[in-house]
Amino acid sequence: MRAPSLIFGTGNQTLLSNGGLAIIGPDQIPSGRSKKACEAAIEAVKKGLTVIVTGHLKMAKDLVTVAQEHSGRVIWVLHDGSLRQRLKKSNRQALSGGQMVLITAQSPAAPQKTGDRGFVGSLATALADELLYVDGSKNSKDQFRTASAALRYAQSADPTLRSNVCRLLVGRKVSPTIEQLRELAAES
């Protein structure tokens, strides 16, 4: 994957070099898994990790809110250039307090529908030390396909920037290591 020629953003850019836990997933997340993802974000904040979220989805908004409630640091990787939409009061306070950074590869002046969604996952993965892929499937038998998707996300970034740990949140089962994900992907 090619790095963008320019990254636009606002906030504390030093957060970009700290690593952290990236929590990503598809558009449709069952509410129970979204709650578990929020619990993972709280644990990351307690460990002093930065929480990295992607897109404008409800889960991303919930993760940002939870991290802010626990005085955590947040990197929000956006798929479009609409930085202003995310600037509600709590986000403005986090930005001014050095607790948040919003970044995007798309110019804020570009049309909103031209964002690159594929780049979002790769950038979040590159910034993270750990990756939590939240499965959006309501069918637990889809675990193998989900493992393959998580592995693709984990391996999408430059090898020197790749996440050290990739976990998969599928219902109640959590795969703690990328090696286990490779085994699951090989079986599918």
Backbone as a printed PyTorch tensor [residue, N CA C, xyz], in Angstrom:
tensor([[[  0.8300,  -1.1750,   0.0000],
         [  0.0000,   0.0000,   0.0000],
         [  0.8740,   1.2380,   0.0000]],

        [[  0.4480,   2.2280,  -0.7320],
         [  1.1630,   3.4780,  -0.8490],
         [  0.6800,   4.4410,   0.2280]],

        [[  1.6070,   5.1360,   0.8580],
         [  1.2270,   6.1460,   1.8450],
         [  0.6880,   7.3680,   1.1190]],

        [[ -0.2550,   8.0810,   1.7310],
         [ -0.7660,   9.2810,   1.0770],
         [  0.3140,  10.3560,   1.0330]],

        [[  0.2510,  11.2080,   0.0320],
         [  1.2470,  12.2610,  -0.0710],
         [  1.0800,  13.2910,   1.0360]],

        [[ -0.1210,  13.3830,   1.5860],
         [ -0.3920,  14.3770,   2.6050],
         [ -1.4890,  13.8630,   3.5260]],

        [[ -1.3160,  14.0670,   4.8260],
         [ -2.3640,  13.7240,   5.7860],
         [ -2.8370,  15.0260,   6.4130]],

        [[ -4.1420,  15.2510,   6.3830],
         [ -4.7350,  16.4380,   6.9810],
         [ -5.1930,  16.0810,   8.3860]],

        [[ -5.1920,  17.0430,   9.2720],
         [ -5.6680,  16.7430,  10.6060],
         [ -5.6700,  17.9460,  11.5100]],

        [[ -6.1160,  17.6900,  12.7230],
         [ -6.1290,  18.7100,  13.7490],
         [ -5.9580,  18.0090,  15.0880]],

        [[ -5.2830,  18.6570,  16.0150],
         [ -5.0840,  18.0730,  17.3330],
         [ -3.6270,  17.8230,  17.6400]],

        [[ -3.3900,  17.0230,  18.6550],
         [ -2.0520,  16.7490,  19.1710],
         [ -1.3460,  15.7150,  18.3010]],

        [[ -0.5210,  16.1640,  17.3690],
         [  0.1240,  15.2480,  16.4330],
         [  1.1390,  14.3240,  17.0980]],

        [[  1.5880,  14.6280,  18.3150],
         [  2.5250,  13.7230,  18.9840],
         [  1.8660,  12.3880,  19.3240]],

        [[  0.5380,  12.3580,  19.3910],
         [ -0.1650,  11.1000,  19.6560],
         [  0.0660,  10.0840,  18.5440]],

        [[  0.3700,  10.5590,  17.3380],
         [  0.5280,   9.6670,  16.1920],
         [  1.7290,   8.7380,  16.3350]],

        [[  2.6910,   9.0870,  17.1640],
         [  3.8840,   8.2470,  17.3160],
         [  3.8530,   7.3950,  18.5760]],

        [[  2.7550,   7.4430,  19.3360],
         [  2.6720,   6.7080,  20.6010],
         [  2.1850,   5.2730,  20.4730]],

        [[  1.6220,   4.8890,  19.3290],
         [  1.0180,   3.5620,  19.2150],
         [ -0.3040,   3.5340,  19.9560]],

        [[ -0.7990,   2.3430,  20.2430],
         [ -2.0560,   2.2170,  20.9650],
         [ -2.8630,   1.0390,  20.4730]],

        [[ -4.1510,   1.0440,  20.8020],
         [ -5.0740,  -0.0190,  20.4160],
         [ -6.0240,   0.5050,  19.3500]],

        [[ -5.9700,  -0.0790,  18.1540],
         [ -6.9110,   0.2710,  17.0860],
         [ -8.1030,  -0.6650,  17.1800]],

        [[ -9.2920,  -0.1060,  17.1960],
         [-10.5200,  -0.8970,  17.2340],
         [-11.2700,  -0.5980,  15.9440]],

        [[-11.3750,  -1.6100,  15.0820],
         [-12.0100,  -1.4240,  13.7800],
         [-13.0240,  -2.5280,  13.5260]],

        [[-13.9030,  -2.3050,  12.5800],
         [-14.9000,  -3.2980,  12.2150],
         [-15.8010,  -2.7610,  11.1190]],

        [[-16.7240,  -3.5880,  10.6410],
         [-17.6220,  -3.1820,   9.5540],
         [-18.7400,  -2.2640,  10.0410]],

        [[-19.5920,  -1.8520,   9.1000],
         [-20.6680,  -0.9070,   9.4070],
         [-21.6730,  -1.4340,  10.4330]],

        [[-22.0890,  -2.6720,  10.2980],
         [-23.1440,  -3.2130,  11.1510],
         [-22.5450,  -4.0200,  12.2990]],

        [[-22.5760,  -3.4530,  13.4870],
         [-22.0430,  -4.1180,  14.6740],
         [-23.2010,  -4.3920,  15.6240]],

        [[-23.4160,  -5.6630,  16.0210],
         [-24.4470,  -5.9320,  17.0270],
         [-24.1410,  -5.1580,  18.3120]],

        [[-25.1600,  -4.6860,  18.9940],
         [-24.9670,  -3.8100,  20.1570],
         [-24.1300,  -4.4620,  21.2550]],

        [[-24.2580,  -5.7620,  21.4410],
         [-23.4670,  -6.4490,  22.4620],
         [-21.9770,  -6.3750,  22.1800]],

        [[-21.6100,  -6.4980,  20.9130],
         [-20.1890,  -6.4320,  20.5490],
         [-19.6700,  -5.0050,  20.6090]],

        [[-20.5370,  -4.0610,  20.3010],
         [-20.1450,  -2.6600,  20.4240],
         [-19.8400,  -2.3430,  21.8900]],

        [[-20.6520,  -2.8940,  22.7870],
         [-20.4240,  -2.6930,  24.2220],
         [-19.1010,  -3.3270,  24.6420]],

        [[-18.7980,  -4.5270,  24.1240],
         [-17.5300,  -5.1850,  24.4510],
         [-16.3480,  -4.3970,  23.8890]],

        [[-16.5290,  -3.7980,  22.7210],
         [-15.4730,  -2.9620,  22.1430],
         [-15.2210,  -1.7460,  23.0320]],

        [[-16.2940,  -1.1760,  23.5840],
         [-16.1470,  -0.0460,  24.5080],
         [-15.4120,  -0.4760,  25.7740]],

        [[-15.7000,  -1.6910,  26.2500],
         [-14.9870,  -2.2170,  27.4160],
         [-13.4990,  -2.3830,  27.1080]],

        [[-13.1840,  -2.8310,  25.8980],
         [-11.7820,  -2.9610,  25.4900],
         [-11.1090,  -1.5900,  25.4470]],

        [[-11.8430,  -0.5750,  24.9950],
         [-11.3010,   0.7890,  24.9660],
         [-11.0120,   1.2890,  26.3820]],

        [[-11.9070,   0.9950,  27.3090],
         [-11.7020,   1.3960,  28.7070],
         [-10.4530,   0.7270,  29.2640]],

        [[-10.2790,  -0.5670,  28.9910],
         [ -9.0840,  -1.2810,  29.4530],
         [ -7.8180,  -0.6810,  28.8490]],

        [[ -7.8800,  -0.3180,  27.5810],
         [ -6.7210,   0.2990,  26.9240],
         [ -6.3670,   1.6250,  27.5900]],

        [[ -7.3850,   2.4290,  27.8900],
         [ -7.1540,   3.7150,  28.5550],
         [ -6.5290,   3.4930,  29.9240]],

        [[ -7.0180,   2.4910,  30.6620],
         [ -6.4620,   2.1940,  31.9870],
         [ -4.9940,   1.7900,  31.9040]],

        [[ -4.6050,   1.1570,  30.7900],
         [ -3.2090,   0.7580,  30.5850],
         [ -2.3560,   1.9000,  30.0430]],

        [[ -2.9820,   3.0440,  29.7860],
         [ -2.2560,   4.1930,  29.2630],
         [ -2.0900,   4.1930,  27.7570]],

        [[ -2.8360,   3.3230,  27.0590],
         [ -2.7500,   3.2620,  25.6030],
         [ -3.6620,   4.3000,  24.9580]],

        [[ -3.2890,   4.7410,  23.7770],
         [ -4.1420,   5.5990,  22.9640],
         [ -5.1520,   4.7100,  22.2440]],

        [[ -6.4020,   5.1240,  22.1840],
         [ -7.4410,   4.3860,  21.4690],
         [ -7.5370,   4.9670,  20.0590]],

        [[ -7.4430,   4.0960,  19.0530],
         [ -7.4920,   4.5120,  17.6560],
         [ -8.7890,   3.9900,  17.0580]],

        [[ -9.6220,   4.8960,  16.5550],
         [-10.9070,   4.5080,  15.9710],
         [-10.9690,   4.9840,  14.5270]],

        [[-11.8880,   4.3850,  13.7530],
         [-11.9790,   4.7070,  12.3310],
         [-13.3990,   5.0670,  11.9300]],

        [[-13.5040,   5.9000,  10.9040],
         [-14.7870,   6.1970,  10.2900],
         [-15.6840,   7.0880,  11.1240]],

        [[-16.9550,   7.1260,  10.7440],
         [-17.9340,   7.9770,  11.4230],
         [-19.0740,   7.1390,  11.9940]],

        [[-18.8540,   5.8530,  12.1240],
         [-19.9100,   4.9370,  12.5400],
         [-20.2880,   5.1370,  13.9980]],

        [[-21.4420,   4.5910,  14.3730],
         [-21.9050,   4.7130,  15.7540],
         [-20.8830,   4.1320,  16.7190]],

        [[-20.2850,   2.9820,  16.3650],
         [-19.3050,   2.3810,  17.2630],
         [-18.1200,   3.3190,  17.4750]],

        [[-17.6500,   3.9730,  16.4160],
         [-16.5190,   4.9010,  16.5410],
         [-16.8770,   6.0460,  17.4860]],

        [[-18.0770,   6.5820,  17.3310],
         [-18.5150,   7.6760,  18.2050],
         [-18.5930,   7.2060,  19.6530]],

        [[-19.1250,   5.9980,  19.8580],
         [-19.2190,   5.4490,  21.2120],
         [-17.8350,   5.2470,  21.8220]],

        [[-16.8830,   4.7430,  21.0250],
         [-15.5250,   4.5180,  21.5200],
         [-14.8550,   5.8310,  21.9100]],

        [[-15.0500,   6.8580,  21.0940],
         [-14.4780,   8.1750,  21.4060],
         [-15.0730,   8.6990,  22.7090]],

        [[-16.3870,   8.5890,  22.8530],
         [-17.0620,   9.0630,  24.0620],
         [-16.5520,   8.3340,  25.2960]],

        [[-16.4500,   7.0080,  25.2160],
         [-15.9880,   6.2070,  26.3490],
         [-14.5500,   6.5650,  26.7170]],

        [[-13.6920,   6.6990,  25.7280],
         [-12.2930,   7.0480,  26.0020],
         [-12.2050,   8.4230,  26.6650]],

        [[-13.0020,   9.3760,  26.1900],
         [-12.9930,  10.7150,  26.7800],
         [-13.5210,  10.7040,  28.2080]],

        [[-14.5390,   9.8930,  28.4680],
         [-15.0940,   9.8030,  29.8230],
         [-14.0680,   9.2780,  30.8170]],

        [[-13.1050,   8.4970,  30.3240],
         [-12.0700,   7.9270,  31.1890],
         [-10.7270,   8.6400,  31.0200]],

        [[-10.7770,   9.8740,  30.5050],
         [ -9.5890,  10.7260,  30.3170],
         [ -8.5240,  10.0750,  29.4480]],

        [[ -8.9650,   9.3450,  28.4400],
         [ -8.0300,   8.6760,  27.5360],
         [ -7.6960,   9.5130,  26.3160]],

        [[ -6.6310,   9.0860,  25.6390],
         [ -6.2080,   9.7420,  24.4010],
         [ -6.8260,   9.0180,  23.2090]],

        [[ -7.1900,   9.7830,  22.1610],
         [ -7.8850,   9.2150,  21.0080],
         [ -7.2650,   9.7160,  19.7090]],

        [[ -7.0640,   8.7790,  18.7710],
         [ -6.7570,   9.1180,  17.3870],
         [ -7.9690,   8.6700,  16.5860]],

        [[ -8.5900,   9.6010,  15.8740],
         [ -9.7710,   9.2820,  15.0700],
         [ -9.3760,   9.4040,  13.6090]],

        [[ -9.3030,   8.2650,  12.9050],
         [ -8.9450,   8.2320,  11.4860],
         [-10.2400,   8.3180,  10.6830]],

        [[-10.3910,   9.3940,   9.9330],
         [-11.6280,   9.6530,   9.2020],
         [-11.5180,   9.1950,   7.7550]],

        [[-12.6320,   8.7550,   7.1820],
         [-12.6270,   8.3210,   5.7770],
         [-12.9080,   9.4730,   4.8240]],

        [[-13.2810,  10.6120,   5.3650],
         [-13.5360,  11.7830,   4.5300],
         [-12.8650,  12.9980,   5.1620]],

        [[-12.9860,  14.1250,   4.5310],
         [-12.3150,  15.3210,   5.0220],
         [-13.1640,  16.2200,   5.8940]],

        [[-14.3160,  15.7440,   6.3370],
         [-15.2300,  16.6060,   7.1010],
         [-14.8460,  16.6350,   8.5790]],

        [[-13.7750,  17.3420,   8.8810],
         [-13.2950,  17.4480,  10.2590],
         [-14.2740,  18.2120,  11.1440]],

        [[-14.9810,  19.1700,  10.5790],
         [-15.8820,  20.0100,  11.3740],
         [-17.0190,  19.2290,  12.0120]],

        [[-17.5410,  18.2170,  11.3200],
         [-18.6800,  17.4560,  11.8540],
         [-18.3320,  16.8020,  13.1840]],

        [[-17.0810,  16.4780,  13.3880],
         [-16.6750,  15.7740,  14.6090],
         [-16.3700,  16.7310,  15.7540]],

        [[-16.4910,  18.0310,  15.5260],
         [-16.0520,  18.9950,  16.5270],
         [-17.1570,  19.4380,  17.4800]],

        [[-17.8500,  18.4690,  18.0820],
         [-18.7910,  18.8230,  19.1350],
         [-17.9770,  19.2600,  20.3610]],

        [[-18.6280,  19.7550,  21.3640],
         [-17.9460,  20.3840,  22.4960],
         [-16.9100,  19.4710,  23.1550]],

        [[-17.2730,  18.2330,  23.4530],
         [-16.3230,  17.3460,  24.1400],
         [-15.0950,  17.0690,  23.2720]],

        [[-15.2860,  16.9780,  21.9530],
         [-14.1460,  16.7610,  21.0600],
         [-13.2650,  18.0040,  20.9790]],

        [[-13.8640,  19.1790,  20.9550],
         [-13.0770,  20.4210,  20.9520],
         [-12.2400,  20.5220,  22.2170]],

        [[-12.8330,  20.1470,  23.3520],
         [-12.0970,  20.1920,  24.6160],
         [-10.9430,  19.1870,  24.6110]],

        [[-11.1920,  17.9920,  24.0680],
         [-10.1360,  16.9790,  23.9910],
         [ -9.0160,  17.4300,  23.0560]],

        [[ -9.3780,  18.0610,  21.9410],
         [ -8.3750,  18.5770,  21.0080],
         [ -7.5210,  19.6530,  21.6640]],

        [[ -8.1680,  20.5820,  22.3510],
         [ -7.4140,  21.6690,  22.9800],
         [ -6.6050,  21.1770,  24.1740]],

        [[ -7.0320,  20.0840,  24.7940],
         [ -6.3060,  19.5130,  25.9290],
         [ -5.2190,  18.5320,  25.5310]],

        [[ -5.0110,  18.3420,  24.2340],
         [ -3.9630,  17.4330,  23.7730],
         [ -4.3120,  15.9650,  23.9050]],

        [[ -5.5970,  15.6480,  24.0770],
         [ -6.0350,  14.2690,  24.2740],
         [ -6.5670,  13.6190,  23.0050]],

        [[ -6.6000,  14.3640,  21.8830],
         [ -7.2090,  13.8210,  20.6770],
         [ -6.5350,  14.3890,  19.4410]],

        [[ -6.5340,  13.5730,  18.3850],
         [ -6.1340,  14.0460,  17.0670],
         [ -7.0990,  13.4420,  16.0480]],

        [[ -7.5530,  14.2640,  15.1140],
         [ -8.3810,  13.8150,  13.9920],
         [ -7.5030,  13.8510,  12.7540]],

        [[ -7.4470,  12.7500,  12.0000],
         [ -6.6360,  12.7490,  10.7850],
         [ -7.4170,  12.1560,   9.6180]],

        [[ -7.0650,  12.5870,   8.4170],
         [ -7.6780,  12.0880,   7.1960],
         [ -6.6960,  12.2640,   6.0500]],

        [[ -6.8170,  11.4080,   5.0540],
         [ -5.9700,  11.5330,   3.8670],
         [ -6.6460,  12.3790,   2.8020]],

        [[ -7.8580,  12.8270,   3.0820],
         [ -8.6160,  13.6130,   2.1070],
         [ -8.6540,  15.0780,   2.5240]],

        [[ -8.4640,  15.9500,   1.5910],
         [ -8.5240,  17.3840,   1.8650],
         [ -9.9130,  17.7640,   2.3670]],

        [[ -9.9890,  18.5890,   3.4070],
         [-11.3000,  19.0630,   3.8600],
         [-12.0610,  19.8250,   2.7760]],

        [[-11.3670,  20.3160,   1.7580],
         [-12.0150,  21.0490,   0.6690],
         [-12.6040,  20.1280,  -0.4010]],

        [[-12.2500,  18.8360,  -0.3880],
         [-12.7280,  17.8880,  -1.4020],
         [-14.1810,  17.4960,  -1.1250]],

        [[-14.9180,  17.0440,  -2.1580],
         [-16.2890,  16.5570,  -1.9410],
         [-16.2950,  15.3960,  -0.9430]],

        [[-17.3130,  15.3380,  -0.0880],
         [-17.3560,  14.3420,   0.9850],
         [-17.3720,  12.9060,   0.4830]],

        [[-17.9540,  12.6350,  -0.6520],
         [-18.1180,  11.2610,  -1.1250],
         [-16.8590,  10.6790,  -1.7670]],

        [[-15.7400,  11.3880,  -1.7360],
         [-14.5450,  10.9040,  -2.4220],
         [-13.5330,  10.2460,  -1.4930]],

        [[-13.8820,   9.9770,  -0.2440],
         [-12.9430,   9.3850,   0.7050],
         [-12.5780,   7.9570,   0.3560]],

        [[-11.4200,   7.5220,   0.8190],
         [-10.9310,   6.1670,   0.5700],
         [-11.1010,   5.3330,   1.8330]],

        [[-12.1580,   4.5230,   1.8810],
         [-12.4390,   3.7270,   3.0790],
         [-11.3800,   2.6550,   3.3210]],

        [[-10.8110,   2.1050,   2.2600],
         [ -9.7830,   1.0830,   2.4170],
         [ -8.5400,   1.6110,   3.0920]],

        [[ -8.2210,   2.8550,   2.8340],
         [ -7.0420,   3.4600,   3.4270],
         [ -7.2040,   3.6470,   4.9270]],

        [[ -8.4250,   3.8680,   5.3780],
         [ -8.6880,   4.1330,   6.7880],
         [ -8.1910,   2.9850,   7.6670]],

        [[ -8.5610,   1.7420,   7.3230],
         [ -8.1290,   0.5860,   8.1040],
         [ -6.6250,   0.4150,   8.0830]],

        [[ -6.0080,   0.6520,   6.9410],
         [ -4.5580,   0.5140,   6.8330],
         [ -3.8340,   1.5510,   7.6740]],

        [[ -4.3160,   2.7820,   7.6560],
         [ -3.6770,   3.8350,   8.4440],
         [ -3.8390,   3.5670,   9.9350]],

        [[ -5.0310,   3.1540,  10.3540],
         [ -5.2550,   2.8390,  11.7660],
         [ -4.3490,   1.6980,  12.2100]],

        [[ -4.2040,   0.6860,  11.3610],
         [ -3.3410,  -0.4510,  11.6730],
         [ -1.8880,  -0.0120,  11.7880]],

        [[ -1.4650,   0.8640,  10.8960],
         [ -0.0820,   1.3330,  10.9120],
         [  0.2290,   2.1380,  12.1680]],

        [[ -0.7500,   2.8360,  12.7070],
         [ -0.5330,   3.6630,  13.8940],
         [ -0.5680,   2.8580,  15.1880]],

        [[ -1.0980,   1.6400,  15.1440],
         [ -1.3780,   0.8740,  16.3600],
         [ -0.2880,  -0.1320,  16.7100]],

        [[ -0.2020,  -0.4240,  18.0120],
         [  0.6000,  -1.5440,  18.4980],
         [ -0.2580,  -2.7990,  18.5540]],

        [[ -1.5470,  -2.6030,  18.8130],
         [ -2.4990,  -3.7050,  18.9120],
         [ -3.7190,  -3.3800,  18.0640]],

        [[ -4.3540,  -4.4290,  17.5640],
         [ -5.5440,  -4.2670,  16.7330],
         [ -6.6530,  -5.1590,  17.2680]],

        [[ -7.8380,  -4.5930,  17.4340],
         [ -9.0200,  -5.3720,  17.7970],
         [-10.0050,  -5.2320,  16.6530]],

        [[-10.2660,  -6.3280,  15.9530],
         [-11.2320,  -6.3300,  14.8580],
         [-12.5550,  -6.8260,  15.4200]],

        [[-13.5900,  -6.0040,  15.3440],
         [-14.9010,  -6.3580,  15.8800],
         [-15.7380,  -6.9420,  14.7540]],

        [[-16.1570,  -8.1810,  14.9230],
         [-16.9540,  -8.8830,  13.9170],
         [-18.3620,  -8.3110,  13.8740]],

        [[-18.8530,  -8.0320,  12.6800],
         [-20.2030,  -7.5130,  12.5260],
         [-21.2300,  -8.5820,  12.2420]],

        [[-20.7940,  -9.8370,  12.1090],
         [-21.6980, -10.9110,  11.7410],
         [-22.5530, -11.3400,  12.9260]],

        [[-23.8150, -11.6330,  12.6510],
         [-24.6900, -12.1600,  13.7000],
         [-24.6580, -13.6820,  13.7220]],

        [[-23.9740, -14.2690,  12.7590],
         [-23.8770, -15.7210,  12.6540],
         [-22.5070, -16.1580,  13.1570]],

        [[-22.4680, -16.8790,  14.2700],
         [-21.1840, -17.2710,  14.8570],
         [-20.4050, -18.2200,  13.9550]],

        [[-21.0600, -18.8580,  12.9630],
         [-20.3550, -19.7600,  12.0540],
         [-19.4930, -18.9990,  11.0510]],

        [[-19.6260, -17.6810,  11.0190],
         [-18.8180, -16.8610,  10.1140],
         [-17.4490, -16.5310,  10.6970]],

        [[-17.0750, -17.1630,  11.7960],
         [-15.8290, -16.8130,  12.4790],
         [-14.6150, -16.9460,  11.5700]],

        [[-14.5730, -17.9640,  10.7160],
         [-13.3920, -18.1720,   9.8830],
         [-13.2560, -17.0610,   8.8500]],

        [[-14.3600, -16.6570,   8.2430],
         [-14.2910, -15.5460,   7.2870],
         [-13.8860, -14.2630,   7.9980]],

        [[-14.3770, -14.0730,   9.2010],
         [-14.0300, -12.8870,   9.9730],
         [-12.5560, -12.8960,  10.3390]],

        [[-12.0320, -14.0720,  10.6840],
         [-10.6030, -14.1860,  10.9970],
         [ -9.7680, -13.7890,   9.7900]],

        [[-10.1830, -14.1920,   8.6140],
         [ -9.4580, -13.8180,   7.4000],
         [ -9.4990, -12.3100,   7.1890]],

        [[-10.6550, -11.6960,   7.4460],
         [-10.7760, -10.2440,   7.2890],
         [ -9.8790,  -9.5150,   8.2800]],

        [[ -9.8570,  -9.9930,   9.5150],
         [ -9.0050,  -9.3660,  10.5280],
         [ -7.5360,  -9.5050,  10.1640]],

        [[ -7.1720, -10.6500,   9.6490],
         [ -5.7850, -10.8750,   9.2520],
         [ -5.4040,  -9.9540,   8.0970]],

        [[ -6.3230,  -9.7500,   7.1570],
         [ -6.0480,  -8.8130,   6.0520],
         [ -5.8050,  -7.4070,   6.5880]],

        [[ -6.6280,  -6.9710,   7.5460],
         [ -6.4200,  -5.6540,   8.1490],
         [ -5.0570,  -5.5950,   8.8320]],

        [[ -4.7300,  -6.6330,   9.5860],
         [ -3.4740,  -6.6340,  10.3400],
         [ -2.2630,  -6.6270,   9.4300]],

        [[ -2.3920,  -7.1840,   8.2410],
         [ -1.2570,  -7.2640,   7.3360],
         [ -1.2970,  -6.2060,   6.2400]],

        [[ -2.2590,  -5.2880,   6.3130],
         [ -2.4160,  -4.3140,   5.2370],
         [ -1.3930,  -3.1890,   5.2940]],

        [[ -0.8470,  -2.9360,   6.4520],
         [  0.1010,  -1.8320,   6.5910],
         [  1.5080,  -2.2750,   6.1990]],

        [[  2.3760,  -1.3140,   6.0500],
         [  3.7870,  -1.5700,   5.7890],
         [  4.3060,  -2.5180,   6.8710]],

        [[  5.0770,  -3.5580,   6.5080],
         [  5.5510,  -4.5290,   7.4960],
         [  6.2840,  -3.9000,   8.6810]],

        [[  6.9590,  -2.7910,   8.4690],
         [  7.6770,  -2.1580,   9.5760],
         [  6.7360,  -1.4360,  10.5290]],

        [[  5.5060,  -1.1880,  10.0840],
         [  4.5410,  -0.4740,  10.9120],
         [  3.4160,  -1.3720,  11.4010]],

        [[  3.4490,  -2.6430,  11.0250],
         [  2.3440,  -3.5570,  11.2960],
         [  2.1090,  -3.7400,  12.7960]],

        [[  0.8590,  -3.9190,  13.1720],
         [  0.5000,  -4.1360,  14.5710],
         [  1.1750,  -5.3920,  15.1010]],

        [[  1.6120,  -5.3340,  16.3470],
         [  2.2640,  -6.4810,  16.9690],
         [  1.2610,  -7.5360,  17.4040]],

        [[  0.0830,  -7.1110,  17.7860],
         [ -0.9330,  -8.0200,  18.3030],
         [ -2.2400,  -7.7470,  17.5740]],

        [[ -2.9170,  -8.8000,  17.1560],
         [ -4.2260,  -8.6350,  16.5250],
         [ -5.2030,  -9.5400,  17.2510]],

        [[ -6.2640,  -8.9680,  17.7810],
         [ -7.2780,  -9.7540,  18.4720],
         [ -8.5730,  -9.6860,  17.6880]],

        [[ -9.3770, -10.6970,  17.8410],
         [-10.6370, -10.7960,  17.1220],
         [-11.7690, -10.9070,  18.1290]],

        [[-12.7280,  -9.9980,  18.0570],
         [-13.8730, -10.0220,  18.9590],
         [-15.0600, -10.5800,  18.1960]],

        [[-15.3930, -11.8420,  18.4830],
         [-16.5060, -12.5190,  17.8170],
         [-17.3970, -13.0690,  18.9130]],

        [[-18.5050, -12.4150,  19.1640],
         [-19.3710, -12.8770,  20.2340],
         [-18.5950, -12.9450,  21.5360]],

        [[-18.4960, -14.1330,  22.1120],
         [-17.7720, -14.2850,  23.3720],
         [-16.3310, -14.7410,  23.1830]],

        [[-16.0100, -15.2230,  21.9810],
         [-14.6680, -15.7520,  21.7560],
         [-13.7260, -14.6170,  21.3650]],

        [[-12.5670, -14.5570,  21.9890],
         [-11.5610, -13.5640,  21.6340],
         [-10.2640, -14.3010,  21.3480]],

        [[ -9.7220, -14.1290,  20.1470],
         [ -8.4400, -14.7280,  19.7940],
         [ -7.3460, -13.7630,  20.2150]],

        [[ -6.4680, -14.1580,  21.1390],
         [ -5.5150, -13.2020,  21.6890],
         [ -4.2990, -12.8960,  20.8200]],

        [[ -3.9790, -13.7240,  19.8430],
         [ -2.7500, -13.4580,  19.0970],
         [ -2.9580, -13.5650,  17.5990]],

        [[ -2.0780, -12.9450,  16.8660],
         [ -2.1460, -12.9960,  15.4070],
         [ -1.8420, -14.4080,  14.9040]],

        [[ -1.0400, -15.1680,  15.6550],
         [ -0.7590, -16.5530,  15.2600],
         [ -2.0400, -17.3810,  15.2510]],

        [[ -2.8920, -17.1820,  16.2450],
         [ -4.1630, -17.9020,  16.2780],
         [ -5.0460, -17.4830,  15.1080]],

        [[ -4.9990, -16.2100,  14.7450],
         [ -5.7700, -15.7610,  13.5870],
         [ -5.2610, -16.4090,  12.3090]],

        [[ -3.9470, -16.5480,  12.1870],
         [ -3.3860, -17.2020,  11.0020],
         [ -3.8710, -18.6460,  10.9170]],

        [[ -3.9100, -19.3260,  12.0700],
         [ -4.3900, -20.7070,  12.0880],
         [ -5.8560, -20.7680,  11.6600]],

        [[ -6.6770, -19.8500,  12.1820],
         [ -8.0930, -19.8250,  11.8030],
         [ -8.2520, -19.5370,  10.3160]],

        [[ -7.4800, -18.5970,   9.7990],
         [ -7.5730, -18.2400,   8.3860],
         [ -7.1210, -19.3930,   7.5020]],

        [[ -6.1240, -20.1450,   7.9420],
         [ -5.6270, -21.2780,   7.1630],
         [ -6.6680, -22.3920,   7.0930]],

        [[ -7.4580, -22.5280,   8.1570],
         [ -8.4820, -23.5700,   8.2000],
         [ -9.6700, -23.2470,   7.3010]],

        [[ -9.8960, -21.9670,   7.0100],
         [-11.0870, -21.5900,   6.2360],
         [-10.8740, -21.7390,   4.7470]]])
